[in-house]
C-alpha cells in the first residue's frame, strides 16, 4: 500500500516527467475541490496530513526501490504543489468568492513556480533534498511549496492593492 501511495496510485510510472505529472494531479484535484466548495479550513489540515502520511509512505516504499530517490515516487510533488496552492484558497475566501473557486492565473503561477523550484532546487531546497531517505524526498518539496506560496502571497498582495 505504501508504494501505491508514494507513486500516487501508479502515476509515478508515467514515462515522461513523472514529477510534473504529480504536480499536475495536485492542481487538478485542488481545482476540482475548489469547484466543489472545499475551502481553506478543510484543505489546510488535509495538507498537514498529506505531509505526514506522504513521509510515512515514502519511508516504507523506499525499501521496494533500488534508487535512494526514485523518480516514480511523486507523492512529494503532490504535497508540495498543494502547499503552493494554499494561499489561493485564502484569497478565494477573503475576496468574497463564496464557492472558493481558485483563480486561474494564480494556479498557473503556483504550478510553474513550484516546478521550477522543485527542478532547480535553489538554496535551502537543495540542502533539504540532500537529507537522507524519505526526509530529503519530502522536505525539499515542502520547502519548494512554501517558497512558492510566499511568492504567490506577495504577488497577490501587490496585484490586489493595485486593482
Residue, then its C-alpha position, 0 to 999 in steps of 0.5 A: x500500500x505504501x508504494x501505491x501511495x508514494x507513486x500516487x496510485x501508479x502515476x509515478x510510472x508515467x514515462x515522461x516527467x513523472x514529477x510534473x505529472x504529480x504536480x499536475x494531479x495536485x492542481x487538478x484535484x485542488x481545482x476540482x475541490x475548489x469547484x466543489x466548495x472545499x475551502x481553506x479550513x478543510x484543505x489546510x489540515x488535509x495538507x498537514x496530513x498529506x505531509x505526514x502520511x506522504x513521509x510515512x509512505x515514502x519511508x516504507x516504499x523506499x525499501x521496494x526501490x533500488x534508487x535512494x530517490x526514485x523518480x516514480x515516487x511523486x507523492x512529494x510533488x503532490x504535497x508540495x504543489x498543494x502547499x503552493x496552492x494554499x494561499x489561493x484558497x485564502x484569497x478565494x475566501x477573503x475576496x468574497x468568492x463564496x464557492x472558493x473557486x481558485x483563480x486561474x492565473x494564480x494556479x498557473x503561477x503556483x504550478x510553474x513556480x513550484x516546478x521550477x523550484x522543485x527542478x532547480x532546487x535553489x538554496x535551502x531546497x537543495x540542502x533539504x533534498x540532500x537529507x537522507x531517505x524519505x526526509x530529503x524526498x519530502x522536505x525539499x518539496x515542502x520547502x519548494x511549496x512554501x517558497x512558492x506560496x510566499x511568492x504567490x502571497x506577495x504577488x497577490x498582495x501587490x496585484x490586489x492593492x493595485x486593482 
